[in-house]
Amino acid sequence: MFKQCGTGFWRASQLLISAQILIPLVILLAPCLATAKAKLWLYPDPGSTRSGGHVIEGDALTLTVENRGSGKGDNIATDMLLLIAVNDPSLLTSITLDAAGVLSSGAFSYGLPFFPCTSSSIPPHGIFPAAFTSVPIGDLGPGETMLIEISVEGEDGLEIHFDAIATGYEIKHSETICYDVINPSGHDVDMILVGDSSGNCADVNIEKTGSSTGILIGETIEYSISVENTGTCDLTNVVISENIPTVADPSSSEMWPAFTVVTTTPPPTSQTAEMLTWELDTALLPGESVTVSLSALFDQILADTLEIVNIACVDAEELEDPVCDEFSVAVGEISENGHLGGPGYWCNRIRAALGSSPSTTFTVEELELMLSEINELSTVFTEMEDISTLELVQILLCRPNLAEGASDKLLRHLVTLWFNVTNDGRLQELLLSELCPGENEIPEEIDPNLTVGELIEAAEADLLAEADDSILLLWKDAIDFINNSSIPRADGCDPTEGQTRTQSGNRGSKGRSGGRR
């Protein structure tokens, strides 16, 4: 029987076993602000909450599933699936999940499971790819645990690997979006049926490291993979592999590499778009170690604001299963409060065009034409900031944390607004009160009957006149309201739709100036 511990809720679901694919479920959530994400851990009993993978010998266990998500917001692990993989279905007689049902070898099929949210496959780890099946086990709120009684009948040498996956939801730019949830490879559980407890002489340790845990688009990270023979016998036919993670293009169903491999030491034996492999020419003797490294350029715009996890594994003739380790990198600007903040819609569009990214929305020629129009219409940039090329604009937009003073902050928001104006000529003639608000509100001191064009004119006049910081920051807040808004459609405003072309930055104090209330 499934048992739930903690205070939250668990929606019981009928046990449905799918040996083929995981069918995504569409969940409607009430709007909320998500400041944390669901995090799943597995361990073999309620008292073994330590980190690291768990390997137990025997034919029964109490599997504990815990959601370690914390903080405010919706960090529920929704529609969880217990993934059960076996190394050899011919060794399996049955797996019983207490009162939920009995699984036989016919319930398993070979491959990698897919996440319901993104439809991407889980990363290879443990014994995966392998014969697997999935069992729905409901929802799990943050701080809650679920206990699952499991017993196994089979022959010696059978290994059963357990993972939990789920769907999480968060709010981004007034939209509810889903994200994949899985327990890290270091927090899964393996169950082994053995008749001989003397142990195997083959053992290995692998460590994956990186030069940084945070990086910006356009920067390079150095990865290192160290493998050591920690057993008492030689390891032969040793193969080290490094997966290249992919990110989804939201405008299509295509997946793209999260980074570009620049150099490798030594060169890999083989390389594909998804994997690097190194095959050792000689045996790895007990106590010996080997290290391979690679340099990765994060030039994929689609990876911005994401956490990119890639996995390295080692396998050998004497090992029963590959041994893996992973390294995680947060991609994007880091704000003062430590959370990831995107560099803005127009920053990404310029980056994509200049870098010939597959996610390009505007061509270089189109952006240069818009920039030429901005320089003709604006009275500020010819005197205060050189934005004569897209490369100069990219520096201005893509580094909001480098802004020095109120004037510099306002300039960055102003050039974003000008791009919005040149992209849609209707914007300049609209009243502030006619815009469909996004995440920001019109500052109280700003007259909502101003047109966007009138507001730009007043803000630029105060910039050229070197007005007080409080006045310039007020204009910045007003422009931020516009950049987060959207132009109404024929049927009015959609309350669930907000403008996403924003330039991140810190909010300032308010003041008074011409054109304001």
ZASEKOL-742883 format. One line per 4 residues: for each residue x, y, z of C-alpha. Coordinates in Angstrom, 1 decimal. Each point is the difference from the previous one (the first is absolute). Layout:
BEGIN
X:Y:Z | ...
***
This chain:
BEGIN
0.0:0.0:0.0 | 1.2:3.6:-0.8 | 0.3:2.1:3.2 | 0.5:3.8:0.1
1.8:1.9:2.8 | -0.3:3.7:0.6 | -2.6:2.7:-0.2 | -0.8:0.9:-3.7
-2.1:-2.1:-2.3 | 0.4:-3.2:-2.1 | -2.5:-0.7:-2.7 | -0.5:-3.8:-0.2
0.1:-1.3:-3.5 | -0.8:-3.4:-1.4 | 3.0:-2.1:-0.7 | 0.6:0.0:-3.8
3.1:-1.6:-1.3 | 1.3:1.1:-3.4 | 2.9:-1.9:-1.6 | 0.1:2.2:-3.0
-0.2:3.8:0.5 | -0.9:2.5:2.7 | -3.1:1.9:-1.1 | 0.1:3.7:1.0
-2.8:1.3:2.1 | -1.2:3.7:-0.3 | -0.4:1.5:3.5 | -1.7:3.4:0.5
1.5:1.9:2.9 | -1.2:3.1:1.8 | 2.5:2.9:-0.6 | 2.7:0.3:2.6
3.5:1.2:0.4 | 2.5:-2.9:-0.1 | 3.3:0.8:1.8 | 1.1:-3.6:0.4
-0.3:-3.2:-1.8 | -1.0:-3.6:0.9 | 3.0:-2.2:0.8 | -0.3:-3.7:0.3
2.2:-2.3:2.1 | -0.1:-3.8:0.4 | 1.4:-2.2:2.8 | -0.7:-3.5:1.1
-1.6:0.6:3.4 | -1.2:3.0:2.0 | 3.2:0.1:2.1 | 2.5:0.2:-2.9
-0.4:3.6:-1.2 | 3.7:0.5:-0.7 | 1.1:1.2:-3.4 | 1.6:-2.3:-2.6
-1.3:-3.0:-1.9 | -1.4:-2.9:2.1 | 0.8:-3.6:-0.9 | -1.5:-2.8:2.1
0.2:-3.7:-0.1 | -3.2:-2.0:0.6 | -3.5:-0.7:-1.3 | -2.1:2.6:1.8
0.2:3.7:1.0 | -2.1:3.0:1.0 | 0.7:2.5:-2.7 | -0.3:3.7:1.2
-0.8:2.7:-2.5 | 0.5:3.6:1.3 | -0.7:3.4:-1.5 | 2.8:2.3:1.3
-1.4:3.0:-1.8 | 0.0:3.0:2.3 | -1.0:3.7:0.1 | -3.2:1.8:-1.1
-1.9:-1.0:-3.0 | -1.4:-3.0:-1.8 | 2.8:-2.6:0.3 | -2.2:-3.1:0.0
1.3:-3.1:-1.8 | -3.1:-0.7:-2.1 | -1.0:-3.3:-1.6 | 3.0:-1.9:1.3
1.1:-3.1:-1.7 | 2.2:-2.7:1.6 | 2.4:-1.2:-2.6 | 1.1:-3.6:0.5
2.9:-1.4:-2.1 | 1.6:-3.4:0.0 | 3.4:-1.1:-1.3 | -1.3:-3.3:-1.4
-3.8:-0.8:-0.2 | 0.8:-3.7:-0.4 | 1.1:0.0:3.6 | -3.2:1.6:1.3
-3.0:-2.0:1.2 | -2.1:2.8:1.5 | 0.1:3.4:1.8 | -2.7:0.6:2.4
-0.9:3.6:1.1 | -2.0:-1.1:3.0 | -3.8:0.4:-0.6 | 0.6:1.9:-3.3
0.7:-3.0:-2.1 | 2.5:-2.5:-1.4 | 2.4:0.7:-2.9 | 1.4:-2.9:-2.1
2.8:0.2:-2.6 | -2.7:0.5:-2.7 | -0.6:3.5:1.3 | 3.5:1.2:-0.9
1.2:1.4:-3.3 | 3.5:1.2:-0.9 | 1.0:3.6:-0.4 | -0.1:3.4:1.9
-3.2:1.4:1.5 | -1.3:3.4:-1.1 | -0.9:3.0:2.1 | -3.7:0.9:-0.3
0.7:3.8:0.0 | 2.7:0.3:-2.8 | -0.3:-3.5:-1.5 | 3.8:-0.2:0.2
1.6:-3.2:1.2 | 1.5:-0.3:3.5 | 3.8:0.2:0.0 | 1.8:-3.4:-0.2
1.2:-1.0:3.5 | 0.2:-3.0:2.3 | -1.1:-3.0:-2.2 | -1.9:2.2:-2.4
-0.6:-0.5:-3.0 | -1.6:-3.2:1.3 | -3.2:-2.0:0.1 | -2.4:2.2:2.0
-3.6:0.6:0.9 | -1.8:2.9:1.9 | -2.6:0.1:2.8 | -2.1:3.1:0.7
0.3:0.9:3.7 | -1.8:3.4:0.3 | 1.1:3.5:1.1 | 2.4:1.0:2.7
0.2:3.4:1.7 | 3.2:1.6:1.3 | 1.2:-1.5:3.2 | -2.2:-3.1:-0.5
1.2:-3.7:-0.3 | -1.6:-3.1:-1.4 | 0.8:-3.5:1.0 | -0.3:-2.9:-2.4
0.4:-3.6:1.1 | 1.8:-2.1:-2.6 | 0.8:-3.7:-0.2 | 1.8:-1.8:-2.8
0.2:-3.6:-1.2 | 2.8:-0.9:-2.4 | 3.3:-1.6:-0.5 | 3.4:1.0:1.3
1.6:2.8:-2.0 | -3.3:1.9:-0.6 | 0.4:3.7:0.6 | -3.0:2.3:0.3
0.5:3.8:-0.4 | -2.6:2.5:1.4 | -0.5:3.6:-1.1 | -2.9:2.4:0.5
-1.0:2.6:-2.7 | -2.8:2.6:0.2 | -1.2:3.3:-1.5 | 0.4:3.3:1.7
-1.6:3.3:-0.8 | 1.2:3.6:0.4 | -1.1:3.5:-1.1 | 2.2:1.8:-2.6
-1.1:3.3:-1.6 | -3.6:-0.6:1.2 | -0.1:-3.5:-1.7 | -0.2:-3.3:1.8
2.7:-2.3:-1.4 | 1.0:-3.5:0.9 | 3.5:-1.3:0.7 | 1.4:-3.5:0.4
0.7:-1.5:3.5 | 2.3:-3.0:0.7 | 2.0:-1.1:2.9 | 3.7:0.6:-0.6
2.1:-3.1:-1.0 | 1.6:0.3:3.4 | -3.3:-0.4:1.8 | -1.5:-3.1:-1.6
-0.2:-3.6:1.4 | 1.4:-3.3:-1.4 | -1.2:-3.4:1.3 | 2.2:-3.0:-0.7
-0.8:-3.7:0.5 | 3.3:-1.8:0.8 | 0.8:-3.5:1.2 | 3.7:0.7:0.4
0.7:2.9:2.4 | 3.8:-0.2:-0.5 | -0.2:2.9:-2.4 | 1.4:0.7:-3.4
3.7:1.0:-0.5 | -1.0:2.6:-2.5 | -0.8:3.5:1.3 | 0.5:3.5:-1.5
-0.5:3.6:1.0 | -0.8:2.8:-2.4 | -0.1:3.7:0.8 | -1.3:2.7:-2.3
1.0:3.6:0.8 | -0.3:3.4:-1.7 | 1.8:3.3:0.2 | -3.2:1.9:1.0
-3.5:-0.7:1.1 | -1.3:3.2:-1.6 | 0.6:1.3:-3.5 | -1.3:2.6:-2.5
-0.8:-0.6:-3.6 | 3.1:0.4:-2.1 | 2.3:-1.2:2.8 | 2.0:-3.3:0.2
0.2:-2.6:2.8 | 2.7:-2.7:0.5 | -1.3:-3.5:0.9 | 2.2:-2.7:1.5
-0.8:-3.7:0.3 | 2.2:-2.1:2.3 | -0.3:-3.8:0.2 | 1.8:-2.1:2.6
0.2:-3.8:0.3 | -0.9:-0.5:3.7 | -0.3:-3.8:-0.3 | 2.5:-2.8:0.3
0.0:-1.2:-3.6 | 0.8:1.4:-3.4 | -2.7:1.9:-1.9 | 0.0:-0.8:-3.8
-1.8:1.5:-2.9 | -0.5:3.2:2.0 | -2.3:2.6:-1.7 | -0.6:3.5:1.4
-3.0:1.9:-1.4 | -1.2:3.6:0.3 | -3.5:0.9:-1.0 | -0.7:3.3:-1.7
-3.3:1.3:1.5 | -2.7:1.5:-2.3 | -2.5:2.8:0.4 | -3.4:0.3:-1.6
-0.9:2.6:-2.6 | -3.5:1.3:1.2 | -0.9:1.0:-3.5 | 0.4:-3.6:-1.3
0.5:-3.5:1.2 | 3.7:0.0:-0.7 | 2.7:-0.5:2.6 | 3.4:1.8:-0.2
3.3:-0.6:1.8 | 0.3:2.2:3.0 | 3.6:0.9:-0.8 | 2.7:-0.5:-2.6
3.0:-2.2:0.8 | 3.1:2.1:-0.9 | 3.0:-2.2:1.0 | 0.5:-3.4:1.6
3.1:-1.6:1.7 | 0.7:-2.6:-1.2 | -2.1:-0.1:-3.2 | -3.0:-2.2:0.4
-0.1:-3.4:-1.7 | -3.4:1.0:-1.4 | -2.2:3.0:0.1 | -3.7:0.6:-0.9
-2.4:2.9:0.5 | -1.1:-1.6:3.3 | 3.1:-1.9:1.3 | 3.8:-0.1:0.3
1.7:-3.3:0.8 | 3.6:-0.9:0.9 | 1.1:-3.6:-0.3 | 3.1:-0.8:1.9
2.7:-1.9:-1.9 | 1.3:-1.9:3.1 | -1.4:-1.4:3.1 | -0.5:2.2:3.0
1.9:-1.7:2.9 | -1.1:0.1:3.7 | 0.8:3.5:1.4 | 0.6:1.5:-3.4
-2.0:3.0:-1.2 | -0.6:1.9:-3.3 | -1.4:3.4:-0.7 | -1.6:1.4:-3.1
-1.1:3.7:-0.5 | -2.0:2.1:-2.3 | -0.7:3.7:-0.6 | -3.6:1.0:-0.6
-1.2:3.3:-1.5 | -3.5:0.9:1.2 | -1.2:1.6:-3.2 | -3.5:-1.3:-0.1
-2.5:2.7:0.7 | -2.7:-2.5:0.9 | 2.1:-1.1:3.0 | -0.2:3.5:1.6
-1.6:0.0:3.5 | 0.1:-3.8:0.1 | 1.9:-2.4:2.2 | 2.0:-2.3:-2.3
0.9:-3.4:1.4 | 2.3:-2.4:-1.9 | 1.1:-3.4:1.1 | 3.3:-1.9:-0.4
0.1:-3.8:0.3 | 2.7:-2.7:0.0 | -0.5:-3.7:-1.0 | 2.3:-3.0:-0.2
-0.1:-3.6:-0.8 | 0.1:-1.0:3.7 | -2.6:2.5:1.2 | -3.6:-1.2:0.2
-1.4:3.5:-0.8 | 1.5:3.4:-1.0 | 0.8:2.4:2.8 | -0.9:3.6:-0.5
0.4:3.5:1.5 | -1.6:3.3:-1.0 | 0.7:3.8:0.1 | -2.5:2.8:-0.1
0.5:3.5:-1.4 | -2.4:2.9:0.4 | -0.1:2.1:-3.2 | -0.9:3.7:0.0
0.3:3.3:1.9 | 0.1:-0.3:3.8 | -2.1:2.7:1.7 | 0.9:1.5:3.4
-2.4:-2.4:1.8 | 1.8:-3.0:-1.4 | -2.8:-1.1:-2.4 | 0.4:-0.4:-3.7
-1.2:3.0:-2.1 | -0.2:0.0:-3.8 | 1.9:2.6:-1.9 | -3.1:1.1:-1.9
-1.9:-0.7:-3.2 | 1.9:2.4:-2.3 | 3.4:-1.1:1.5 | -0.9:-3.5:-1.0
-1.2:0.9:-3.4 | 3.2:1.9:-0.8 | 2.1:-2.8:1.4 | -1.9:-2.5:-2.1
0.4:2.0:-3.2 | 3.7:0.7:0.4 | 0.6:-3.6:1.0 | -2.1:-1.5:-2.8
-2.0:-1.9:2.6 | -2.7:-2.4:-1.2 | -2.4:2.0:2.3 | 0.6:3.2:-2.0
-3.2:2.2:-0.1 | 1.5:3.0:-1.8 | 2.8:0.1:-2.6 | 3.0:2.2:0.5
-1.2:2.2:-2.9 | -3.4:0.5:1.7 | 1.5:0.9:3.3 | 2.5:2.4:-1.6
-2.9:1.7:-1.7 | -1.8:0.4:3.3 | 3.2:1.3:1.6 | 0.4:2.6:-2.7
-3.6:1.2:0.6 | 0.7:0.2:3.7 | 3.0:2.2:-0.5 | -2.0:2.3:-2.3
-3.0:0.3:2.3 | 1.8:0.3:3.4 | 1.6:3.1:1.2 | 2.0:-1.8:2.7
2.2:-2.7:-1.4 | 2.0:2.2:-2.4 | 1.0:2.1:2.9 | 0.2:-2.3:3.0
0.6:-3.6:-1.1 | 1.3:-1.4:-3.3 | -2.3:-2.7:-1.3 | 1.0:0.3:-3.7
0.6:-3.8:-0.3 | -1.9:-3.1:1.3 | 3.2:-1.1:1.8 | -0.1:3.3:2.1
-3.8:-0.5:0.7 | 0.7:-3.6:1.1 | 2.5:1.2:2.6 | -2.5:2.6:1.3
-3.0:-2.4:0.2 | 1.6:-3.3:1.0 | 1.9:1.3:3.1 | -2.7:1.8:2.1
2.0:-0.7:3.2 | 2.8:2.2:-1.3 | -2.2:3.1:0.0 | 1.6:2.9:1.8
-2.5:2.5:1.5 | -3.5:0.9:-0.9 | 0.8:1.5:-3.4 | 1.7:-3.2:-1.1
-2.9:-2.1:1.2 | -2.5:2.2:-1.8 | 1.9:-0.1:-3.3 | -0.1:-3.9:0.1
-3.8:0.0:0.5 | -0.4:2.8:-2.6 | 1.8:-1.8:-2.8 | -2.2:-3.1:0.7
-3.1:2.2:-0.3 | 1.3:1.5:-3.3 | 0.4:-3.5:-1.5 | -3.6:-0.8:1.0
-1.2:3.3:-1.6 | 1.9:-0.7:-3.3 | -1.3:-3.5:0.0 | -3.6:1.1:0.3
-0.8:3.6:-1.0 | -3.4:-0.1:1.7 | 1.7:0.1:3.5 | 1.2:3.6:-0.2
-3.6:1.4:-0.4 | -1.6:-2.1:2.8 | -0.9:1.5:3.4 | 1.6:-1.7:2.9
-3.5:-0.8:1.3 | -0.7:-1.9:-3.3 | 2.8:-2.5:0.4 | -0.7:-3.5:1.4
2.1:-0.1:3.2 | 2.6:-2.7:0.6 | 1.8:-0.5:3.3 | 0.5:3.7:0.7
-2.4:2.9:0.8 | 0.1:3.6:-1.1 | 1.8:2.0:2.7 | -2.5:2.2:1.9
1.8:3.2:-1.0 | -0.4:-0.7:-3.7 | -3.0:1.3:-1.9 | -1.7:-3.1:-1.7
-1.4:2.4:-2.7 | 3.5:0.5:-1.4 | 0.7:-1.7:-3.3 | 3.1:-2.3:-0.2
1.6:2.5:-2.4 | -0.6:2.9:2.5 | 1.5:-2.0:2.8 | 3.1:-0.7:-2.1
0.4:3.6:-0.8 | -0.3:1.1:3.6 | 2.4:-2.7:1.2 | 2.6:0.9:-2.6
-0.3:3.7:0.9 | 0.7:-0.7:3.7 | 3.0:-2.3:-1.0 | 1.5:2.8:-2.1
-0.6:2.5:2.8 | 1.7:-2.3:2.5 | -3.0:0.0:2.3 | 0.1:-1.4:3.5
0.4:-3.8:0.4 | -3.4:-0.3:1.6 | -1.6:1.5:-3.2 | 2.1:-2.2:-2.3
-0.9:-3.1:2.0 | -3.7:0.9:-0.2 | 0.3:0.1:-3.8 | 1.7:-3.4:0.1
-2.9:-1.5:2.0 | -2.5:1.5:-2.5 | 1.9:-1.4:-3.0 | 0.3:-3.3:1.8
-3.8:0.0:0.3 | -0.3:0.5:-3.8 | 2.7:-2.7:-0.8 | -1.9:-2.5:2.1
-3.4:0.9:-1.6 | -1.5:-1.1:-3.3 | -2.0:1.8:-2.7 | -3.8:-0.8:0.3
-1.5:-2.1:-2.7 | -3.3:0.6:-1.8 | -1.8:-1.8:2.8 | 1.9:1.8:2.8
2.5:-1.3:2.5 | 0.6:-3.7:0.8 | 0.5:-0.1:3.8 | 2.3:-3.0:-0.3
2.2:1.5:-2.6 | 2.9:2.4:0.9 | 2.7:1.6:-2.0 | 3.3:-1.8:0.4
2.3:2.5:-1.6 | 1.5:1.3:3.2 | 3.3:1.3:1.1 | 0.9:-1.1:3.5
1.3:2.5:2.5 | -0.5:1.2:3.5 | -3.0:2.2:0.8 | 0.9:3.5:1.3
-1.7:2.7:2.1 | -2.8:2.3:-1.3 | 0.1:3.7:-0.7 | -1.8:2.8:-2.0
0.7:1.6:-3.3 | -1.7:1.5:-3.1 | -2.6:-2.3:-1.6 | -0.8:-1.6:3.3
-3.0:0.6:2.3
***
